[in-house]
Amino acid sequence: MKAVRFLLPAEVEMLEAAIYYQTQVDGLGDTFLTKIESTVRDIAEHPQAWPIVLLSGHFLFFMYAFHAAIPITYWFAID
């Protein structure tokens, strides 16, 4: 089985999310972390089961959340 490690920012984000979920519903944060653990274990045990995606080059960006009542300039505003 391949060793798995998270970058520190990813680990912090994961734990913050678990804490948030726990405050919303008792036990949800624990369930969230358990699901992450089992998914990571599955990936580590069977890495060929998932495709390798190489991200390079140009990407298309689609915004599906346009709302007709809001001016188009709203979606592209820069603070």
Phi, psi and omega in degrees: 000137179285144176285141180240135175221146179260143170295150183306313179299324179292319179294318178298314180298318179298315180291323176297319178297318179298318178297316179300311180300322180296325179287337180278315181218126181302126179092346183292323178297319177295318178298318179302310181294323177297318179295319177298314181301315182291323179293316178296320178298316178300316180295318180294323181282331183226064185297335181283352181286345181241143180288151174272128180245117178263124182258109176203161178087208184264147180234146172272143180240119181249129174253105182273352188267020178299141177237130186297334183279351182252131180302144182302329181295336179301319186289340184246015180292139178243127180283000000 
